[in-house]
Amino acid sequence: MPPNPSPTPAPDSLDIDPSDPAAVSSPLEIKNALYARCASVPTETIFSQHDLLGLGIIPDRDIKLLLQCTQELTSEGLFKLLHRDGRACWRVVKREDAQKYKNLSNEESLVYSYIESSGREGIWSRILRSRSGLHLTVMTRCLKVLEGKNYIKQIKTAKFPNRKTYMLAGLQPSEDVTGGPFYTDGVLDDEFVHQMALWTERYIVGRSWYTTAGSTHPQSHNKKPSKHSHLSKQQAESKRNSTLESSISSRNSSHMSLLPFPPGYTGYPTIPEITRAINASNISPVMMKEVEMKQLLDILVWDGRIEENRSNEGYKAVRKAALAVMSGQRATEEGGQGIQDGQEGGSALTEAPCGRCPVMGFCEEGGPVNARSCEYFAEWLGI
């Protein structure tokens, strides 16, 4: 008996070099070569008729042969027919994705095609029903079948968490759907937002203000001597010196002044700097983007905790917020009360000797303590 002939490859084999037109002869080989060439580029690529002819696969740029190949590939699910600007175009479909359609009924294929076309945005069940034109019972059955085969999945959107939204199982929702890193399963993560805002505010405060030994108003400042109190000059000076010494000692041990940087300062942090700093701190489990940090900074601006600095497109912490932040840090480090609003130095009144004088109540024209003979004015004015 003659030996069995060696098996010949299947006619639709893809062992064809699509770049070699000489290796392509039959319409079936041309169709397979055309698909192989289109499948070698990203799946999002859209091919027009001109693009397909420009691949050099269709002999003599035969329009009829191209139409035959695209029709067969579309019927096999390997090409998807689209329309742009009134003209037909095609997008290549992976073979494993095309195989899914063969395992589905007509209704299931219709539902799957609409979900597939929604991409990473997903599609709301009500819109899906409107576009497909299927009865609610039929569509619900199709969705259950597709979910059971792990072709699709249901997701939660940040804007509409109660809506049933579907997308392909192998895709990840876009940030517009999930809400970005500030949302978990479509729900705003308040604790994460609070921690991120607190860290960002502290970082901006450190670049907006600096601390130094300050001055406070002792409680005795508000106590004026009675009208019947009479002190000699020596007694008034002695009381003033002793009170100043005690207030300075108390002030240096528990309080500090919060001062702004001088005009022309250009160290206020910008959005790129804040983004790099917060990513380097590892406080966030995901890498933050500048657009996401802009959202967080906008919240701090609306809350009146920071303000935009137009000179260098940076951000500056307002004084009240800086006091709150520095007070918390001081209390944590020393176990004290830190800076208290109304007790910090640096204002025009507290810089003048009268604003810090412990015996200001005795100061009067012709008295033992008076502005004409005050030795601290000469020192303050540099006379």
C-alpha beads as a LAMMPS data file, in Angstrom:
LAMMPS data file: protein, C-alpha beads

383 atoms
382 bonds

1 atom types
1 bond types

-500.0 500.0 xlo xhi
-500.0 500.0 ylo yhi
-500.0 500.0 zlo zhi

Masses

1 110.0

Atoms # bond

1 1 1 0.000 0.000 0.000
2 1 1 1.293 3.494 -0.703
3 1 1 2.374 5.426 2.385
4 1 1 -0.114 7.811 3.916
5 1 1 0.416 11.330 2.623
6 1 1 1.601 13.864 5.154
7 1 1 -1.258 15.975 6.585
8 1 1 -1.740 19.311 4.939
9 1 1 -2.265 22.382 7.073
10 1 1 -5.767 23.678 7.550
11 1 1 -6.797 26.184 4.926
12 1 1 -7.366 28.849 7.557
13 1 1 -3.953 28.371 9.124
14 1 1 -2.222 31.581 10.102
15 1 1 1.261 30.283 9.237
16 1 1 1.392 32.949 6.588
17 1 1 3.732 35.848 6.466
18 1 1 1.339 38.768 5.963
19 1 1 4.221 40.986 4.923
20 1 1 5.000 38.764 1.910
21 1 1 2.328 39.230 -0.788
22 1 1 3.862 36.359 -2.773
23 1 1 2.873 33.927 -0.001
24 1 1 -0.766 34.997 -0.316
25 1 1 -2.794 33.569 -3.198
26 1 1 -6.285 32.266 -2.386
27 1 1 -9.052 34.491 -0.978
28 1 1 -8.957 32.475 2.259
29 1 1 -5.245 33.115 2.682
30 1 1 -5.769 36.785 1.872
31 1 1 -8.471 37.012 4.539
32 1 1 -6.266 35.339 7.152
33 1 1 -3.270 37.498 6.212
34 1 1 -5.424 40.611 6.500
35 1 1 -6.598 39.594 9.975
36 1 1 -3.054 38.686 11.077
37 1 1 -1.740 42.079 10.030
38 1 1 -4.596 43.948 11.762
39 1 1 -4.258 41.821 14.920
40 1 1 -0.583 42.813 15.237
41 1 1 -1.509 46.382 16.213
42 1 1 -3.313 47.546 19.394
43 1 1 -6.926 46.382 19.543
44 1 1 -8.202 49.962 19.894
45 1 1 -6.994 50.799 16.361
46 1 1 -9.741 51.674 13.900
47 1 1 -9.150 50.746 10.231
48 1 1 -10.792 52.557 7.349
49 1 1 -11.049 51.174 3.843
50 1 1 -8.034 53.248 2.839
51 1 1 -6.042 51.873 5.801
52 1 1 -6.813 48.251 4.902
53 1 1 -5.836 48.760 1.282
54 1 1 -2.638 50.468 2.403
55 1 1 -1.488 47.332 4.257
56 1 1 -0.478 45.784 0.929
57 1 1 -2.397 42.552 1.535
58 1 1 -5.156 42.981 -1.059
59 1 1 -3.722 42.346 -4.561
60 1 1 -4.070 45.259 -6.964
61 1 1 -6.053 47.117 -4.262
62 1 1 -9.157 45.192 -5.347
63 1 1 -12.164 46.815 -3.601
64 1 1 -14.449 43.822 -4.252
65 1 1 -11.974 41.393 -2.725
66 1 1 -11.511 43.686 0.299
67 1 1 -15.272 43.862 0.772
68 1 1 -15.500 40.069 0.620
69 1 1 -12.758 39.639 3.234
70 1 1 -14.217 42.198 5.644
71 1 1 -17.706 40.690 5.338
72 1 1 -16.411 37.211 6.153
73 1 1 -14.302 38.471 9.076
74 1 1 -17.288 40.431 10.405
75 1 1 -19.602 37.409 10.163
76 1 1 -16.991 35.334 12.039
77 1 1 -16.817 37.978 14.762
78 1 1 -13.155 38.777 14.056
79 1 1 -13.947 42.248 12.746
80 1 1 -16.427 44.693 14.247
81 1 1 -18.142 47.041 11.852
82 1 1 -18.252 50.696 12.923
83 1 1 -19.300 53.944 11.308
84 1 1 -17.404 57.212 11.509
85 1 1 -18.271 60.353 9.611
86 1 1 -20.743 58.361 7.538
87 1 1 -18.104 55.861 6.401
88 1 1 -17.603 52.213 7.293
89 1 1 -14.598 51.242 9.357
90 1 1 -13.531 48.197 11.298
91 1 1 -11.931 47.241 14.590
92 1 1 -10.151 43.931 15.038
93 1 1 -11.493 41.463 17.632
94 1 1 -9.329 38.897 19.372
95 1 1 -10.102 35.274 18.552
96 1 1 -10.837 34.420 22.180
97 1 1 -13.314 37.305 22.347
98 1 1 -14.917 36.246 19.090
99 1 1 -15.319 32.735 20.489
100 1 1 -17.476 34.136 23.295
101 1 1 -20.107 35.287 20.819
102 1 1 -20.361 31.789 19.370
103 1 1 -21.317 30.453 22.811
104 1 1 -24.102 33.008 23.292
105 1 1 -27.655 33.315 22.060
106 1 1 -28.738 36.224 19.904
107 1 1 -30.147 38.138 22.894
108 1 1 -27.056 37.438 25.001
109 1 1 -24.773 38.516 22.164
110 1 1 -26.733 41.751 21.806
111 1 1 -26.455 42.552 25.510
112 1 1 -22.762 41.625 25.554
113 1 1 -22.005 43.834 22.554
114 1 1 -23.506 46.917 24.225
115 1 1 -21.612 46.240 27.455
116 1 1 -18.409 45.720 25.485
117 1 1 -18.841 48.990 23.624
118 1 1 -19.174 50.901 26.924
119 1 1 -15.514 50.176 27.724
120 1 1 -14.191 51.212 31.128
121 1 1 -17.116 53.562 31.742
122 1 1 -19.672 50.749 32.008
123 1 1 -23.338 51.007 31.090
124 1 1 -26.373 51.554 33.297
125 1 1 -28.945 48.738 33.152
126 1 1 -31.721 51.156 32.210
127 1 1 -29.735 52.504 29.253
128 1 1 -28.814 48.946 28.301
129 1 1 -32.480 47.965 28.209
130 1 1 -33.389 51.049 26.176
131 1 1 -30.708 50.421 23.546
132 1 1 -31.217 46.679 23.262
133 1 1 -35.014 46.907 23.160
134 1 1 -35.297 43.674 25.164
135 1 1 -37.982 42.933 27.711
136 1 1 -36.859 43.356 31.303
137 1 1 -37.224 39.634 32.027
138 1 1 -35.171 38.669 28.961
139 1 1 -32.445 41.197 29.701
140 1 1 -32.223 40.105 33.346
141 1 1 -31.814 36.499 32.227
142 1 1 -29.079 37.491 29.756
143 1 1 -27.202 39.426 32.434
144 1 1 -27.314 36.440 34.799
145 1 1 -25.971 34.145 32.076
146 1 1 -23.144 36.541 31.198
147 1 1 -22.223 36.999 34.864
148 1 1 -22.308 33.230 35.389
149 1 1 -19.817 32.762 32.541
150 1 1 -17.633 35.534 34.014
151 1 1 -17.987 37.612 30.851
152 1 1 -19.281 40.714 32.651
153 1 1 -19.407 42.126 36.173
154 1 1 -21.515 44.611 38.100
155 1 1 -19.753 47.696 39.483
156 1 1 -20.596 50.635 41.730
157 1 1 -20.131 54.164 40.505
158 1 1 -19.149 57.041 42.769
159 1 1 -21.761 59.402 41.354
160 1 1 -24.640 56.911 41.327
161 1 1 -23.876 54.091 43.781
162 1 1 -27.451 52.744 43.699
163 1 1 -27.480 52.206 39.932
164 1 1 -26.770 48.780 38.460
165 1 1 -23.853 49.325 36.110
166 1 1 -22.154 46.596 34.072
167 1 1 -18.845 46.290 32.276
168 1 1 -16.592 43.533 30.925
169 1 1 -15.089 41.330 33.623
170 1 1 -11.521 41.830 32.389
171 1 1 -11.579 45.628 32.571
172 1 1 -10.901 47.998 35.440
173 1 1 -13.313 50.934 35.924
174 1 1 -12.049 54.376 35.009
175 1 1 -11.391 56.982 37.691
176 1 1 -14.511 58.858 36.637
177 1 1 -16.501 55.781 37.617
178 1 1 -14.735 54.863 40.853
179 1 1 -14.180 58.472 41.979
180 1 1 -10.414 58.075 42.158
181 1 1 -8.364 57.194 45.243
182 1 1 -10.755 59.009 47.589
183 1 1 -13.463 56.372 47.063
184 1 1 -13.611 52.730 48.128
185 1 1 -16.195 50.527 46.394
186 1 1 -18.011 53.651 45.242
187 1 1 -18.213 55.125 48.768
188 1 1 -16.287 58.221 49.848
189 1 1 -13.533 57.277 52.317
190 1 1 -13.914 60.118 54.824
191 1 1 -11.041 58.985 57.060
192 1 1 -8.602 58.761 54.151
193 1 1 -9.615 62.200 52.878
194 1 1 -9.209 63.641 56.394
195 1 1 -5.719 62.186 56.822
196 1 1 -4.623 63.356 53.377
197 1 1 -5.980 66.857 53.994
198 1 1 -4.300 67.041 57.412
199 1 1 -0.924 65.969 56.024
200 1 1 -1.207 68.399 53.117
201 1 1 -2.171 71.269 55.412
202 1 1 0.793 70.604 57.716
203 1 1 3.146 70.509 54.739
204 1 1 1.865 73.862 53.450
205 1 1 2.014 75.409 56.945
206 1 1 5.691 74.438 57.202
207 1 1 6.371 76.245 53.943
208 1 1 4.244 79.301 54.795
209 1 1 5.172 80.259 58.386
210 1 1 8.044 79.951 60.804
211 1 1 8.167 79.942 64.583
212 1 1 10.376 81.825 67.014
213 1 1 10.383 82.754 70.685
214 1 1 7.290 84.924 71.099
215 1 1 5.532 86.990 73.682
216 1 1 2.241 86.615 75.476
217 1 1 -0.056 88.701 77.525
218 1 1 -0.047 87.498 81.102
219 1 1 -3.425 87.361 82.735
220 1 1 -2.346 90.171 85.043
221 1 1 -2.330 92.549 82.052
222 1 1 -6.077 92.819 82.222
223 1 1 -6.030 93.643 85.903
224 1 1 -5.740 97.352 86.450
225 1 1 -4.746 98.737 89.848
226 1 1 -7.436 100.328 91.868
227 1 1 -7.783 104.070 91.786
228 1 1 -6.605 104.266 95.402
229 1 1 -3.269 102.485 94.669
230 1 1 -0.251 104.811 94.908
231 1 1 3.274 103.555 94.194
232 1 1 6.531 105.397 94.254
233 1 1 8.766 105.376 91.221
234 1 1 11.070 102.767 92.798
235 1 1 8.115 100.511 93.689
236 1 1 6.618 100.762 90.178
237 1 1 9.909 99.924 88.493
238 1 1 10.507 97.028 90.862
239 1 1 7.051 95.615 90.148
240 1 1 7.507 96.036 86.424
241 1 1 10.886 94.298 86.355
242 1 1 9.741 91.352 88.468
243 1 1 6.603 90.864 86.401
244 1 1 8.541 91.046 83.141
245 1 1 11.066 88.458 84.328
246 1 1 8.347 86.016 85.354
247 1 1 6.353 86.508 82.134
248 1 1 9.441 86.053 79.938
249 1 1 10.370 82.847 81.769
250 1 1 6.864 81.452 81.369
251 1 1 6.664 82.556 77.761
252 1 1 9.918 80.937 76.682
253 1 1 8.983 77.634 78.264
254 1 1 5.513 77.154 76.838
255 1 1 4.751 79.523 73.928
256 1 1 6.168 80.553 70.596
257 1 1 5.470 83.187 67.987
258 1 1 4.209 82.358 64.499
259 1 1 5.590 84.725 61.878
260 1 1 5.053 84.968 58.091
261 1 1 7.910 84.919 55.636
262 1 1 8.997 88.328 54.302
263 1 1 7.698 89.804 51.031
264 1 1 9.289 88.270 47.965
265 1 1 9.393 84.800 49.492
266 1 1 9.023 82.206 46.709
267 1 1 8.997 78.998 48.711
268 1 1 5.242 78.489 48.802
269 1 1 4.618 74.929 47.549
270 1 1 3.053 74.319 44.144
271 1 1 0.828 71.429 43.083
272 1 1 3.704 69.384 41.550
273 1 1 5.793 69.851 44.715
274 1 1 2.917 68.836 46.999
275 1 1 2.172 65.795 44.836
276 1 1 5.791 64.616 44.911
277 1 1 6.010 65.175 48.665
278 1 1 2.840 63.247 49.487
279 1 1 3.856 60.339 47.254
280 1 1 7.258 60.222 48.931
281 1 1 5.617 60.156 52.366
282 1 1 3.835 56.829 51.604
283 1 1 0.734 58.081 53.395
284 1 1 -1.374 57.053 50.392
285 1 1 -1.560 53.386 49.283
286 1 1 -1.782 54.594 45.658
287 1 1 0.259 57.107 43.733
288 1 1 -1.523 60.450 43.720
289 1 1 -1.817 62.492 40.553
290 1 1 -1.692 66.260 40.281
291 1 1 -5.336 66.465 39.203
292 1 1 -6.348 64.502 42.317
293 1 1 -4.245 66.708 44.584
294 1 1 -5.879 69.742 42.967
295 1 1 -9.260 68.420 44.148
296 1 1 -7.926 68.062 47.710
297 1 1 -6.372 71.533 47.656
298 1 1 -9.642 73.018 46.405
299 1 1 -11.391 71.557 49.453
300 1 1 -8.832 73.176 51.781
301 1 1 -9.279 76.503 49.968
302 1 1 -13.070 76.334 50.279
303 1 1 -12.721 75.518 53.989
304 1 1 -10.629 78.676 54.445
305 1 1 -7.552 76.764 55.616
306 1 1 -5.219 77.665 52.738
307 1 1 -5.194 80.220 49.956
308 1 1 -3.686 80.404 46.495
309 1 1 -0.585 82.506 46.027
310 1 1 -0.848 84.060 42.583
311 1 1 2.819 85.086 42.437
312 1 1 4.210 81.562 42.015
313 1 1 1.013 79.514 41.568
314 1 1 1.617 78.033 45.009
315 1 1 -0.452 77.701 48.168
316 1 1 -0.132 79.467 51.506
317 1 1 -1.705 78.466 54.820
318 1 1 -3.851 81.094 56.523
319 1 1 -2.834 82.209 60.005
320 1 1 -5.744 80.626 61.868
321 1 1 -5.113 77.220 60.300
322 1 1 -1.376 77.531 60.903
323 1 1 -2.001 78.269 64.582
324 1 1 -4.198 75.184 64.912
325 1 1 -1.626 72.953 63.208
326 1 1 1.366 74.312 65.140
327 1 1 -0.570 74.157 68.401
328 1 1 -1.264 70.480 67.861
329 1 1 2.382 69.740 67.055
330 1 1 3.607 71.706 70.091
331 1 1 1.183 69.949 72.397
332 1 1 2.227 66.561 71.018
333 1 1 5.942 67.244 71.419
334 1 1 5.863 68.864 74.871
335 1 1 2.577 67.726 76.372
336 1 1 1.583 71.379 76.789
337 1 1 -1.104 73.583 75.341
338 1 1 1.044 74.966 72.529
339 1 1 0.111 78.145 70.771
340 1 1 -3.243 79.557 71.698
341 1 1 -5.101 81.955 69.495
342 1 1 -4.708 85.475 70.794
343 1 1 -1.524 84.638 72.708
344 1 1 1.004 84.614 69.891
345 1 1 3.402 87.492 69.283
346 1 1 4.082 89.438 66.175
347 1 1 1.237 91.972 66.009
348 1 1 1.820 95.722 65.904
349 1 1 0.496 96.160 69.441
350 1 1 2.580 93.428 71.067
351 1 1 5.743 94.586 69.328
352 1 1 5.444 98.005 70.978
353 1 1 6.618 98.261 74.624
354 1 1 3.139 99.317 75.779
355 1 1 1.610 96.109 74.461
356 1 1 3.846 94.014 76.725
357 1 1 4.258 96.304 79.717
358 1 1 3.084 94.583 82.953
359 1 1 2.614 97.926 84.763
360 1 1 0.802 99.729 81.959
361 1 1 -2.012 100.439 84.411
362 1 1 0.311 102.717 86.418
363 1 1 1.489 104.589 83.308
364 1 1 0.193 108.140 83.262
365 1 1 1.445 111.611 82.561
366 1 1 3.440 112.845 85.552
367 1 1 3.242 109.465 87.318
368 1 1 6.090 107.182 88.417
369 1 1 5.707 105.309 85.114
370 1 1 5.072 107.449 82.033
371 1 1 5.748 107.393 78.306
372 1 1 8.032 110.437 78.443
373 1 1 10.592 108.713 80.672
374 1 1 10.055 105.103 79.500
375 1 1 13.441 103.519 78.854
376 1 1 11.955 100.790 76.651
377 1 1 10.761 103.212 73.995
378 1 1 14.315 104.382 73.382
379 1 1 15.516 100.786 73.076
380 1 1 12.611 99.817 70.783
381 1 1 13.064 102.857 68.528
382 1 1 16.837 102.460 68.481
383 1 1 17.449 105.964 69.779

Bonds

1 1 1 2
2 1 2 3
3 1 3 4
4 1 4 5
5 1 5 6
6 1 6 7
7 1 7 8
8 1 8 9
9 1 9 10
10 1 10 11
11 1 11 12
12 1 12 13
13 1 13 14
14 1 14 15
15 1 15 16
16 1 16 17
17 1 17 18
18 1 18 19
19 1 19 20
20 1 20 21
21 1 21 22
22 1 22 23
23 1 23 24
24 1 24 25
25 1 25 26
26 1 26 27
27 1 27 28
28 1 28 29
29 1 29 30
30 1 30 31
31 1 31 32
32 1 32 33
33 1 33 34
34 1 34 35
35 1 35 36
36 1 36 37
37 1 37 38
38 1 38 39
39 1 39 40
40 1 40 41
41 1 41 42
42 1 42 43
43 1 43 44
44 1 44 45
45 1 45 46
46 1 46 47
47 1 47 48
48 1 48 49
49 1 49 50
50 1 50 51
51 1 51 52
52 1 52 53
53 1 53 54
54 1 54 55
55 1 55 56
56 1 56 57
57 1 57 58
58 1 58 59
59 1 59 60
60 1 60 61
61 1 61 62
62 1 62 63
63 1 63 64
64 1 64 65
65 1 65 66
66 1 66 67
67 1 67 68
68 1 68 69
69 1 69 70
70 1 70 71
71 1 71 72
72 1 72 73
73 1 73 74
74 1 74 75
75 1 75 76
76 1 76 77
77 1 77 78
78 1 78 79
79 1 79 80
80 1 80 81
81 1 81 82
82 1 82 83
83 1 83 84
84 1 84 85
85 1 85 86
86 1 86 87
87 1 87 88
88 1 88 89
89 1 89 90
90 1 90 91
91 1 91 92
92 1 92 93
93 1 93 94
94 1 94 95
95 1 95 96
96 1 96 97
97 1 97 98
98 1 98 99
99 1 99 100
100 1 100 101
101 1 101 102
102 1 102 103
103 1 103 104
104 1 104 105
105 1 105 106
106 1 106 107
107 1 107 108
108 1 108 109
109 1 109 110
110 1 110 111
111 1 111 112
112 1 112 113
113 1 113 114
114 1 114 115
115 1 115 116
116 1 116 117
117 1 117 118
118 1 118 119
119 1 119 120
120 1 120 121
121 1 121 122
122 1 122 123
123 1 123 124
124 1 124 125
125 1 125 126
126 1 126 127
127 1 127 128
128 1 128 129
129 1 129 130
130 1 130 131
131 1 131 132
132 1 132 133
133 1 133 134
134 1 134 135
135 1 135 136
136 1 136 137
137 1 137 138
138 1 138 139
139 1 139 140
140 1 140 141
141 1 141 142
142 1 142 143
143 1 143 144
144 1 144 145
145 1 145 146
146 1 146 147
147 1 147 148
148 1 148 149
149 1 149 150
150 1 150 151
151 1 151 152
152 1 152 153
153 1 153 154
154 1 154 155
155 1 155 156
156 1 156 157
157 1 157 158
158 1 158 159
159 1 159 160
160 1 160 161
161 1 161 162
162 1 162 163
163 1 163 164
164 1 164 165
165 1 165 166
166 1 166 167
167 1 167 168
168 1 168 169
169 1 169 170
170 1 170 171
171 1 171 172
172 1 172 173
173 1 173 174
174 1 174 175
175 1 175 176
176 1 176 177
177 1 177 178
178 1 178 179
179 1 179 180
180 1 180 181
181 1 181 182
182 1 182 183
183 1 183 184
184 1 184 185
185 1 185 186
186 1 186 187
187 1 187 188
188 1 188 189
189 1 189 190
190 1 190 191
191 1 191 192
192 1 192 193
193 1 193 194
194 1 194 195
195 1 195 196
196 1 196 197
197 1 197 198
198 1 198 199
199 1 199 200
200 1 200 201
201 1 201 202
202 1 202 203
203 1 203 204
204 1 204 205
205 1 205 206
206 1 206 207
207 1 207 208
208 1 208 209
209 1 209 210
210 1 210 211
211 1 211 212
212 1 212 213
213 1 213 214
214 1 214 215
215 1 215 216
216 1 216 217
217 1 217 218
218 1 218 219
219 1 219 220
220 1 220 221
221 1 221 222
222 1 222 223
223 1 223 224
224 1 224 225
225 1 225 226
226 1 226 227
227 1 227 228
228 1 228 229
229 1 229 230
230 1 230 231
231 1 231 232
232 1 232 233
233 1 233 234
234 1 234 235
235 1 235 236
236 1 236 237
237 1 237 238
238 1 238 239
239 1 239 240
240 1 240 241
241 1 241 242
242 1 242 243
243 1 243 244
244 1 244 245
245 1 245 246
246 1 246 247
247 1 247 248
248 1 248 249
249 1 249 250
250 1 250 251
251 1 251 252
252 1 252 253
253 1 253 254
254 1 254 255
255 1 255 256
256 1 256 257
257 1 257 258
258 1 258 259
259 1 259 260
260 1 260 261
261 1 261 262
262 1 262 263
263 1 263 264
264 1 264 265
265 1 265 266
266 1 266 267
267 1 267 268
268 1 268 269
269 1 269 270
270 1 270 271
271 1 271 272
272 1 272 273
273 1 273 274
274 1 274 275
275 1 275 276
276 1 276 277
277 1 277 278
278 1 278 279
279 1 279 280
280 1 280 281
281 1 281 282
282 1 282 283
283 1 283 284
284 1 284 285
285 1 285 286
286 1 286 287
287 1 287 288
288 1 288 289
289 1 289 290
290 1 290 291
291 1 291 292
292 1 292 293
293 1 293 294
294 1 294 295
295 1 295 296
296 1 296 297
297 1 297 298
298 1 298 299
299 1 299 300
300 1 300 301
301 1 301 302
302 1 302 303
303 1 303 304
304 1 304 305
305 1 305 306
306 1 306 307
307 1 307 308
308 1 308 309
309 1 309 310
310 1 310 311
311 1 311 312
312 1 312 313
313 1 313 314
314 1 314 315
315 1 315 316
316 1 316 317
317 1 317 318
318 1 318 319
319 1 319 320
320 1 320 321
321 1 321 322
322 1 322 323
323 1 323 324
324 1 324 325
325 1 325 326
326 1 326 327
327 1 327 328
328 1 328 329
329 1 329 330
330 1 330 331
331 1 331 332
332 1 332 333
333 1 333 334
334 1 334 335
335 1 335 336
336 1 336 337
337 1 337 338
338 1 338 339
339 1 339 340
340 1 340 341
341 1 341 342
342 1 342 343
343 1 343 344
344 1 344 345
345 1 345 346
346 1 346 347
347 1 347 348
348 1 348 349
349 1 349 350
350 1 350 351
351 1 351 352
352 1 352 353
353 1 353 354
354 1 354 355
355 1 355 356
356 1 356 357
357 1 357 358
358 1 358 359
359 1 359 360
360 1 360 361
361 1 361 362
362 1 362 363
363 1 363 364
364 1 364 365
365 1 365 366
366 1 366 367
367 1 367 368
368 1 368 369
369 1 369 370
370 1 370 371
371 1 371 372
372 1 372 373
373 1 373 374
374 1 374 375
375 1 375 376
376 1 376 377
377 1 377 378
378 1 378 379
379 1 379 380
380 1 380 381
381 1 381 382
382 1 382 383
